[in-house]
Amino acid sequence: MSQRRKFIKQSILGSAIFLPGVTSAYTATPAERSVAGEKPLILSTWNHGLPANADAWAKLKETGSILDAVEAGVRNTELDLTNLSVGLQGLPDREGITTLDASIMTGDGACGSVAFVRQIKHPITLARAVMEKTPHVMIVGEGARQFAIAEGFPIEEEVLSPEAQKAYDKWKVTSQYKPIINIENHDTIGMIGLDANGKLAGSCTTSGLSYKMHGRVGDSPIIGAGLFVDDEVGAATATGLGESIIRICGSFLIVELMRQGRTPQEACEEAVKRLISKNKNIKDIQAGFLAINKDGETGAYAVHPGFNFAKASTSGNLMVDSKSHFKP
Ligand code: ASP
């Protein structure tokens, strides 16, 4: 776990953040023992999930739409200058260019995504525009940028944030290309939410694997890999080495396992098991999954220790440590 993450984790755990209007303390129930029937419910990956959940919750209260909520939530992370794995401040590819991937989906099968897109501050909102305003599911690269221009999205100057520039300059000294993500350099936000009426939606946004090959796309914008939502069953999202997650259609797999009767926790564990069986060098690969079923039960599991997530319900908004296949 990076020093930065350790620090944030400690400060967040040290001062639990509760949602506005919620007074009762939330006892940090591990996700795998979550109370059935909790609605509404919002889960999101990593420490930045906490402020993202708070924004999502506020939006859900304001508009009543779980889709609005999951979009608003991750927009918070896309603007978070301390996060080097989401948004334009994210670490660049090996050419020094930051490219972004995002996807959004609702439980009725509507979905949209963008990948390998440049100069757009809110790729999640662009993904929603793909879903709502085009007959397509996925638009990538320059085409996505052109679509953004046509839709009136502001086009940002292409400069690395000071922190990203510093990290990139350091990386360039050796320019060691490692197409392997480890537990130090990923922080995608994946968010899944369930409203009081049982409607589900999810969102996922990232700058992807740092120092990736130019044009590389991870799991986050791929429907079924980084995100999958079905109102009849539940929702799942992923973080970690995208290649390992794409190989097993991770989020789709979890939803299908839940459809066959597994609990969200069992489904996440089975997906991690499958991922381990289909990927070599597993000691260098971290991946984590979150799931919610339509009854409001939750699950979380990762390959290695260190994965955590934020869980918001009427009882509060708190960080929960996920269990993992390999033990600490
Ligand atoms: N899943 C992302 C990707 O492979 C990385 C991450 O979770 O940060 O692009």
Residues whose N, C-alpha, C, O or C-beta is under 5 A from the ligand:
A	BS01	LIG	S85 H186 D187 T188 T206 G208 L209 G218 D219 S220 T239 G240 L241 G242 E243
